Amino acid sequence: MSQQPRPSGAGRPGGPGQQPYRFPGVSEEELRQIIVEGDPVKLVEVAERVGKELAQPAGRRTHPDALATSQIRSIFGKVRELDMQLRAGASAEHDQLDEGIYRELHLLRPKLAYQAERAPGQGVRHLQQVLEPAIKLVERSRVRFQHFVDFFEAVLAYHKAYGGQ
């Protein structure tokens, strides 16, 4: 008897009699508070929750959906590169991202989708569920881009702090 493929993001059972793991994600309102409003308290609160869940899905580091740092190194590296380009090349007078940075930021979305599809487990897909809507909220704003960078860095910091590999 063949098994049906698991729907994307469905998680895996935690053991006999347990419900499949469901990544809690981030609400639109929380992302708006972080990216649009720049609320640092909300950023830290949500980044800790997300980072912990990515490192320890269902409270277990050994869960098959745990995110490995190596799975997202290229995405984070690109975000850092864009941040450095922005800091080095643009004056504070400009409140909009230049076309190149805006384009590269949005091209991270298909890269995330590709990584999510090829990576084992659901860890990258869970990160994608957080970062894609955050990228969309940046629009062309430099300030929102910086809030996005801060949020992504905080998620990864908490991921590592909670034992992410």
RAJOFEN-V881813 format. One record per backbone hydrogen bond with DSSP energy under -1.0 kcal/mol. CO is the residue of the C=O (numbers start at 1). NH is the residue of the N-H. E is the energy in kcal/mol with one decimal. If there is no record, write none. Layout:
CO;NH;E + CO;NH;E
This chain:
7;10;-2.0 + 12;21;-2.1 + 15;18;-2.2 + 27;31;-2.3 + 28;32;-2.4 + 29;33;-2.4 + 30;34;-2.0 + 31;35;-3.3 + 32;36;-1.3 + 32;37;-2.1 + 33;39;-2.7 + 39;43;-2.2 + 40;44;-2.2 + 41;45;-2.3 + 42;46;-2.8 + 43;47;-2.7 + 44;48;-2.3 + 45;49;-1.8 + 46;50;-3.0 + 47;51;-2.9 + 48;52;-2.4 + 49;53;-2.1 + 50;54;-2.5 + 51;55;-1.8 + 52;56;-3.0 + 54;67;-3.0 + 56;59;-2.4 + 57;60;-1.9 + 60;63;-1.3 + 63;66;-2.0 + 68;71;-1.6 + 69;72;-1.5 + 72;76;-2.6 + 73;77;-2.7 + 74;78;-1.9 + 75;79;-2.0 + 76;80;-2.5 + 77;81;-2.2 + 78;82;-2.5 + 79;83;-2.3 + 80;84;-2.5 + 81;85;-2.4 + 82;86;-2.4 + 83;87;-2.4 + 84;88;-2.3 + 85;89;-2.5 + 86;90;-1.5 + 91;94;-1.3 + 95;142;-2.1 + 98;102;-2.5 + 99;103;-2.5 + 100;104;-2.6 + 101;105;-2.5 + 102;106;-2.0 + 103;107;-1.7 + 105;108;-1.1 + 106;109;-1.1 + 107;111;-1.2 + 108;112;-2.8 + 109;113;-2.2 + 110;114;-2.5 + 111;115;-2.7 + 112;116;-2.8 + 113;117;-1.8 + 114;118;-2.0 + 115;119;-2.0 + 122;126;-2.5 + 123;127;-2.1 + 124;128;-2.7 + 125;129;-2.0 + 127;131;-2.9 + 128;132;-2.4 + 130;134;-1.0 + 131;135;-2.9 + 132;136;-2.0 + 133;137;-1.5 + 138;141;-2.0 + 140;97;-3.4 + 141;145;-2.0 + 142;146;-2.3 + 143;147;-2.0 + 144;148;-2.4 + 145;149;-2.7 + 146;150;-2.6 + 147;151;-2.3 + 148;152;-2.8 + 149;153;-2.6 + 150;154;-2.2 + 151;155;-2.6 + 152;156;-2.3 + 153;157;-2.3 + 154;158;-2.5 + 155;159;-2.4 + 156;160;-2.3 + 157;161;-2.5 + 158;162;-2.1 + 159;164;-2.8 + 160;163;-1.8
